[in-house]
Amino acid sequence: MDFSVKTGAPADQRTACAILPLFDGPLTGAAREIDAASGGLIRRLVRSGAASAKLGATLLVPTPSGGAAEQWLLVGCGKAAEFDAKKLCRALASAVGALKDKGIREAVSFLAWERPSGLTAYYAARLSVETVRSAVYRFDELKSDAESGEGRGRKRLSRIGLAVSNAADVAETRRGIAHGAAIANGMDLTRNLGNRPPNVCTPSHLAEQAKALAAEHDKLDVEVLTERQIEKLGMGALLSVARGTEEPPRLIVLRYNGAPKREKPIALCGKGITFDTGGISLKPPPKMDEMKFDMCGAAAVLGAMAAIAEIGPARNVVAVVPAAENMPSGRATRPGDIVKSLSGKTIEILNTDAEGRLILCDAITYAIQRFAPRYLIDVATLTGACVVALGHLHTGLFSNDETLATALLEASSRSLDTAWRLPVDEEYGESLKSNFADFANAGSRDGGASVAAAFLAKFVEGTAWAHLDIAGVAWRGESQKGATGRPVPLLVDFLLNLDAA
């Protein structure tokens, strides 16, 4: 998908389709200008009820002969005073949905011609690019009748122009397009990894994808630790999860070097359980196929690293991804087993389905001991309890540092990849007490997301840390089943804007 900036009078823009906003009340902006040039056709369509200002409503209209645009797509945007970034994205997603299978290859969007209050040219462009790319995303690499890339390019929307009314906005719009494309590329990588079946996307596959990223970008370095190396380090918690599977675990370390070595990196740790049966604490069969998405934390971290490498900010970032499969077998870890983590702390395994925190605690310890990061952020599809608390709208955010938590919440607001802060008080860890080890891996179901976060907090050793529980946002179920690419926009926005104030 190609994006460009379009300037000049709306009525003079030559395009296969002009995407025009309709607001409640009189026509304004680009729609008014084009309507005047057409002799009032758009007003007549609105008055007849054929075109609606209801948010997301669309009407594709062949234009009168002689017009610069071959067709118009009239898109409902609601009340102009309430048109914000979120509604801009909803309107644009509806527009792309209406066009993408109509044989229209290119279009010019005027939806941000009258930019919503408070939305900069940069964010209007960046969010527009991310929205369009999400709307046209398809995962058909394993379908035998998938169209060829060449055929797909001929039949589907492949070029979008973003029209701006102010020439002073051109540079920032171009920057927004470039960053939006990089974030969308990272989201596509995250989606692809999440959507691939578990017989394809194994721990070794994640490692190969990290190597491919490093080969593509000069500022990325990669190191992949094998099972033997993981064992030599003493990562007993990570190894305990992988004991029941034939797939060997991997620890992936991907470094982005954008600043001098003396600058402490931001560390990202992503949970990479490529399939989760629950182990001996076996999950029920319904929806177990969705447990291929249990590596979406790892996928999001790799996607964020891909986007950062493409954008190239002056910052150091390191990703530490523990990857394993959680399977039952005669060798699998049992409830009641006690393992020793890399930190030296011992853990009684009460529930083998609470495995994500086990692989993450060793990754967190490794990141702290090796890199001494300024901030550490872990990303994980960690608990069903977070889904119960927040549904599928917000990422759960837990943190021991106010500055870090505030920066992440602000990034979530700017990127529309929203997060909601939940508590991680010390008291949540009390139910993790064990008579036989330093603590257990599972505790009370009440406040389960905070209990899991409290487990991870035992390993951060004073480092400024945040935990993102993405169990409710990493994928969609039912008929729209598939990975979402979240929270790549949140992570990248945080990394780009850190210290900006």
C-alpha positions in Angstrom: 0.0 0.0 0.0 1.4 3.4 -1.1 0.6 6.6 0.6 1.2 10.2 -0.5 0.3 13.8 0.4 -2.1 15.7 -1.8 -2.4 19.4 -1.8 -4.5 21.8 -3.8 -8.3 22.5 -4.3 -10.4 19.4 -3.6 -12.4 19.8 -6.8 -9.2 19.7 -8.8 -7.8 16.4 -7.4 -7.7 13.8 -10.1 -8.4 10.4 -8.6 -10.4 7.2 -9.1 -12.3 8.0 -5.9 -12.5 11.0 -3.6 -13.4 10.0 0.0 -15.5 12.8 1.4 -16.7 13.4 4.9 -20.4 14.1 5.7 -21.2 15.8 9.0 -24.5 16.6 10.5 -25.8 19.9 9.2 -24.6 21.9 6.2 -21.8 20.7 4.0 -18.4 21.9 5.0 -14.8 21.8 3.8 -13.9 19.5 0.9 -17.4 18.2 0.6 -18.8 21.7 0.2 -16.2 22.7 -2.4 -16.8 19.6 -4.5 -20.5 19.9 -4.1 -20.4 23.5 -5.5 -18.3 22.3 -8.4 -20.9 19.6 -9.2 -24.0 21.9 -9.1 -25.2 20.7 -5.6 -25.3 16.9 -6.3 -24.0 16.0 -2.8 -26.6 18.2 -1.1 -29.4 16.5 -3.1 -28.1 13.1 -2.1 -28.1 14.1 1.5 -31.6 15.6 1.3 -33.0 12.5 -0.4 -31.6 10.3 2.4 -29.4 8.3 0.0 -26.3 9.7 1.8 -26.1 9.8 5.6 -23.9 11.6 8.1 -24.2 8.6 10.6 -20.7 7.6 11.6 -19.5 4.9 9.3 -22.3 5.1 6.7 -21.0 5.0 3.1 -22.3 5.7 -0.3 -20.3 5.2 -3.5 -21.4 7.7 -6.2 -20.3 8.0 -9.9 -19.5 11.6 -10.5 -20.9 13.9 -13.2 -18.8 13.8 -16.4 -16.0 16.3 -16.4 -15.2 16.0 -12.7 -11.6 15.5 -11.5 -12.7 12.4 -9.5 -14.2 9.4 -11.2 -16.3 8.6 -8.1 -17.0 9.9 -4.7 -17.3 7.9 -1.5 -19.5 9.8 0.9 -18.7 8.8 4.5 -20.7 9.6 7.5 -18.7 11.3 10.3 -21.4 12.3 12.8 -21.3 15.7 14.5 -18.4 17.9 13.5 -17.9 19.1 17.0 -17.5 15.5 18.2 -15.2 14.3 15.4 -12.0 13.2 17.0 -9.1 10.9 16.3 -11.0 7.8 17.1 -13.9 8.7 14.9 -11.6 9.7 12.1 -10.2 6.1 12.2 -13.6 4.6 12.4 -14.8 6.6 9.4 -11.7 5.7 7.4 -11.9 2.0 8.2 -15.5 2.1 6.9 -14.4 3.8 3.8 -11.7 1.3 3.1 -14.1 -1.5 3.8 -16.5 -0.1 1.2 -13.7 0.3 -1.5 -11.3 -2.6 -1.0 -13.2 -5.1 -3.1 -14.7 -2.7 -5.7 -11.8 -2.8 -8.1 -10.7 0.7 -7.2 -7.0 0.8 -7.0 -6.4 4.3 -5.7 -8.3 7.0 -3.8 -7.7 10.4 -2.1 -9.0 10.8 1.5 -10.4 14.2 2.5 -11.5 12.9 5.9 -8.8 14.8 7.7 -9.1 17.9 5.5 -10.7 19.6 8.5 -8.5 18.1 11.2 -10.2 17.2 14.5 -9.4 19.6 17.2 -6.2 18.7 19.0 -5.0 16.3 16.4 -1.7 17.3 14.8 -1.0 16.7 11.1 1.5 14.1 12.1 -0.9 12.0 14.1 -3.7 12.5 11.6 -1.5 11.0 8.9 0.1 8.3 11.1 -3.3 7.0 12.5 -4.7 7.1 8.9 -2.0 4.9 7.6 -2.3 2.5 10.4 -6.1 2.3 10.0 -5.9 1.7 6.3 -3.3 -0.9 6.6 -5.3 -2.7 9.3 -8.4 -2.6 7.2 -6.7 -4.2 4.1 -4.7 -6.8 6.1 -5.3 -10.4 5.0 -3.7 -13.6 6.2 -4.0 -16.1 3.4 -0.4 -17.4 3.2 -1.6 -20.9 4.0 -4.7 -21.0 1.7 -4.3 -23.0 -1.4 -6.5 -20.7 -3.5 -5.0 -17.5 -2.4 -4.5 -15.0 -5.2 -1.1 -14.2 -6.4 0.5 -10.9 -5.3 0.3 -9.6 -8.9 -3.4 -10.3 -9.1 -4.1 -8.8 -5.7 -2.4 -5.6 -6.8 -4.6 -5.2 -9.9 -7.9 -5.8 -8.1 -7.5 -4.1 -4.7 -7.0 -0.7 -3.2 -3.2 -0.1 -3.3 -2.7 3.7 -3.2 -4.1 6.3 -0.9 -3.6 10.0 -1.0 -4.0 12.0 2.2 -5.3 15.5 1.3 -4.2 18.4 3.5 -5.6 21.9 3.4 -2.6 23.7 4.8 0.7 23.7 2.9 2.5 24.1 6.3 1.3 20.6 7.2 3.0 18.8 4.4 6.2 17.9 6.1 4.6 16.6 9.2 2.1 14.7 7.2 4.9 13.0 5.3 6.6 12.2 8.6 3.4 10.7 9.9 3.0 8.6 6.8 6.5 7.2 7.2 6.1 6.4 10.9 2.6 5.0 10.3 3.9 2.7 7.6 6.7 1.5 9.9 4.2 0.8 12.7 1.9 -0.9 10.3 4.7 -3.1 9.0 5.5 -4.1 12.6 1.8 -4.8 13.2 1.6 -7.0 10.1 4.6 -9.0 11.4 2.9 -9.3 14.8 -0.3 -10.5 13.1 1.4 -12.9 10.8 3.3 -14.5 13.7 0.2 -14.8 15.8 -2.0 -16.1 13.0 0.5 -18.8 11.9 -0.5 -22.3 13.2 1.5 -23.7 16.1 3.0 -26.4 13.8 4.6 -23.6 11.9 5.2 -20.9 14.5 7.4 -22.7 17.0 10.1 -21.3 19.3 12.6 -21.9 16.5 10.4 -20.1 14.0 10.3 -17.0 16.3 14.1 -17.2 16.5 14.4 -17.4 12.7 12.1 -14.3 12.3 14.3 -12.4 14.7 17.4 -13.3 12.7 15.6 -12.2 9.5 14.9 -8.8 11.1 18.5 -8.4 12.1 19.7 -9.3 8.6 17.3 -6.6 7.2 18.3 -3.7 9.5 21.9 -2.6 10.2 21.1 -1.3 13.7 19.7 -4.6 14.9 21.8 -7.4 16.4 20.5 -10.8 17.4 21.5 -13.6 19.6 19.6 -16.9 20.1 20.3 -19.0 23.1 19.7 -22.8 22.7 18.2 -25.1 25.3 21.7 -26.1 26.5 22.7 -22.5 26.9 19.5 -21.7 28.8 20.2 -24.6 31.1 23.8 -23.5 31.6 22.5 -20.1 32.7 20.2 -21.6 35.3 16.8 -20.6 33.9 15.0 -23.4 35.7 11.6 -21.6 35.5 11.7 -21.3 31.7 13.0 -24.9 31.3 10.2 -26.2 33.5 7.6 -25.0 31.0 9.3 -26.7 28.1 9.9 -30.1 29.8 6.8 -31.7 28.3 7.4 -30.8 24.6 9.5 -32.1 21.8 10.0 -28.5 20.6 13.2 -27.0 22.2 12.9 -23.6 23.9 14.7 -20.6 22.8 15.8 -17.3 24.4 15.9 -14.6 21.7 17.8 -11.4 22.4 17.4 -8.6 19.8 19.2 -5.3 20.2 18.5 -2.0 18.5 21.5 0.3 18.8 20.4 3.8 18.0 22.3 5.7 20.7 25.8 5.6 22.2 26.5 2.5 24.3 26.6 4.5 27.5 22.9 5.2 27.2 20.9 2.6 29.2 18.5 0.7 27.0 14.7 0.2 27.3 14.1 -3.5 27.7 11.1 -5.2 26.2 10.3 -8.8 27.3 7.6 -10.7 25.4 5.9 -13.9 26.4 6.5 -16.5 23.7 4.3 -19.5 24.5 3.8 -20.7 20.9 1.1 -23.2 22.1 -0.4 -23.6 25.5 -2.3 -26.7 26.4 -2.0 -25.9 30.0 0.4 -28.7 30.5 -0.6 -31.3 33.2 -3.2 -28.7 34.3 -4.9 -29.3 31.0 -7.2 -26.7 29.5 -10.7 -27.7 28.3 -11.0 -28.4 24.6 -13.2 -25.5 23.5 -11.2 -22.7 22.0 -7.9 -24.4 22.7 -6.9 -23.7 19.1 -6.7 -20.0 20.2 -3.8 -20.8 22.4 -1.6 -20.4 19.4 -2.0 -16.7 20.2 -0.3 -17.2 23.5 2.9 -15.9 21.9 1.4 -12.6 20.9 3.5 -10.8 23.5 6.6 -12.1 21.8 5.2 -11.2 18.4 4.3 -7.7 19.6 7.8 -7.1 20.9 9.4 -8.3 17.6 6.9 -6.1 15.7 7.8 -3.1 17.8 11.5 -3.8 17.2 10.9 -4.0 13.5 9.1 -0.6 13.5 11.8 1.0 15.6 14.5 -0.3 13.3 12.7 1.2 10.3 12.1 4.6 11.9 15.5 4.8 13.5 15.2 6.9 16.6 18.2 7.8 18.7 17.6 5.3 21.5 18.8 1.9 22.6 16.2 -0.9 22.9 16.7 -4.5 23.7 14.1 -7.2 23.3 14.4 -10.4 25.4 11.9 -13.1 24.2 11.6 -16.4 26.0 9.9 -18.9 23.7 8.6 -22.3 24.6 5.7 -24.7 24.1 3.6 -25.9 27.1 2.6 -29.5 26.5 1.6 -32.5 28.7 3.7 -35.7 28.6 5.5 -38.1 30.9 8.4 -35.6 31.2 6.2 -32.5 31.8 6.4 -30.5 35.0 3.8 -31.6 37.6 1.7 -29.5 40.1 3.8 -29.7 43.2 7.2 -29.6 41.5 9.6 -27.0 42.7 12.0 -25.2 40.3 14.8 -22.7 40.8 14.7 -19.5 38.7 17.6 -17.6 37.2 17.3 -15.2 40.1 17.9 -18.0 42.6 14.4 -17.8 44.0 12.5 -21.1 44.2 9.0 -21.5 42.9 6.4 -24.2 43.7 4.4 -25.0 40.6 0.8 -25.3 41.7 -0.7 -24.8 38.3 1.2 -25.6 35.1 -1.3 -23.4 33.2 0.3 -20.4 35.0 3.3 -20.8 32.7 3.7 -17.4 31.2 4.9 -15.9 34.4 7.5 -18.6 34.7 9.2 -18.0 31.4 8.9 -14.2 31.9 10.5 -14.2 35.3 13.7 -15.7 33.9 13.6 -13.3 31.0 13.2 -10.3 33.3 16.1 -11.4 35.5 18.3 -12.0 32.4 17.4 -8.5 31.0 18.2 -6.8 34.3 21.4 -8.7 35.0 22.8 -8.3 31.5 21.6 -4.9 30.4 20.7 -2.9 33.5 17.9 -1.2 31.6 16.5 2.2 32.4 13.0 0.8 32.0 11.8 -2.7 31.6 8.4 -3.5 30.0 7.0 -7.0 29.7 4.2 -7.8 27.3 2.1 -11.0 27.8 -1.2 -12.6 27.2 -1.0 -13.5 30.8 -4.4 -13.8 32.5 -8.0 -14.5 31.7 -8.7 -12.4 34.8 -7.5 -9.3 32.9 -10.1 -10.1 30.2 -12.8 -10.3 32.9 -11.7 -7.0 34.3 -11.2 -5.0 31.1 -12.8 -7.0 28.3 -11.3 -6.6 24.8 -10.9 -2.9 24.8 -7.9 -1.9 27.0 -4.5 -3.5 27.7 -4.0 -4.0 31.5 -1.1 -1.8 32.7 0.7 -2.5 36.0 3.8 -0.6 37.1 6.0 0.1 40.1 7.1 3.5 38.6 4.8 6.5 38.3 6.9 8.2 35.5 6.9 5.1 33.4 3.2 4.4 34.0 2.3 7.9 33.0 4.4 7.8 29.8 2.8 4.5 28.8 -0.7 5.8 29.4 0.0 8.9 27.4 1.3 6.8 24.6 -1.7 4.6 24.7 -4.0 7.7 24.4 -2.0 9.2 21.5 -1.8 6.0 19.6 -5.4 4.9 20.3 -3.9 1.6 21.5 -5.4 2.1 24.9 -4.3 0.8 28.3 -5.9 1.0 31.7 -3.9 1.0 34.9 -4.6 -1.7 37.4 -3.1 -2.1 40.9 -0.1 -4.3 41.8 0.1 -3.7 45.6 2.4 -5.9 47.6 -0.7 -7.5 49.3 -1.7 -9.1 46.0 1.4 -11.3 46.4 0.4 -12.7 49.8 -1.7 -15.5 48.2 1.5 -16.8 46.5 2.9 -18.0 49.8 4.3 -21.6 49.8 5.2 -23.9 52.6 7.8 -25.6 50.5 9.4 -22.9 48.3 10.1 -19.2 48.3 6.6 -18.7 46.7 4.1 -20.4 44.4 3.3 -19.6 40.8 -0.4 -19.3 41.4 -2.5 -17.8 44.1 -6.0 -16.4 44.6 -8.4 -16.1 41.7 -9.7 -12.9 43.1 -7.8 -10.1 41.5 -6.0 -12.7 39.4 -4.4 -10.2 37.0 -2.9 -8.3 39.9 -1.8 -11.5 41.6 0.1 -12.5 38.4 1.6 -9.0 38.1 2.7 -9.3 41.8 4.5 -12.5 40.9 6.5 -10.8 38.2 7.2 -7.9 40.5 9.2 -10.2 42.8 11.9 -10.3 40.0 12.3 -6.7 39.0 14.8 -5.9 41.8 14.2 -2.2 42.0 14.2 -1.6 38.2 11.5 0.7 36.9 9.1 -1.8 35.4 5.7 -2.1 33.7 3.7 -5.1 32.8 1.2 -5.1 29.9 -1.4 -7.8 30.1 -2.7 -8.1 26.5 -4.9 -11.2 27.0 -8.0 -9.3 26.0 -6.6 -7.3 23.1 -4.0 -9.4 21.3 -6.5 -11.3 19.2 -10.1 -11.5 18.2 -12.3 -14.6 18.5 -15.4 -15.9 16.8 -15.9 -15.1 13.1 -13.3 -12.4 13.0 -10.7 -14.6 14.6 -7.1 -13.3 14.2 -4.3 -11.4 15.8 -4.7 -7.6 16.1 -1.1 -6.4 16.1 -1.6 -4.7 19.5 0.2 -3.2 21.4 2.8 -2.4 18.8 1.4 1.2 18.3 1.5 1.8 22.1 5.1 0.5 22.4 6.4 2.4 19.4 4.7 5.7 20.4 6.2 5.3 23.9 9.7 4.8 22.5 9.4 7.7 20.1 8.1 10.2 22.6 10.1 9.2 25.8 11.7 12.3 27.2 10.0 14.5 24.6 8.6 16.8 27.3 
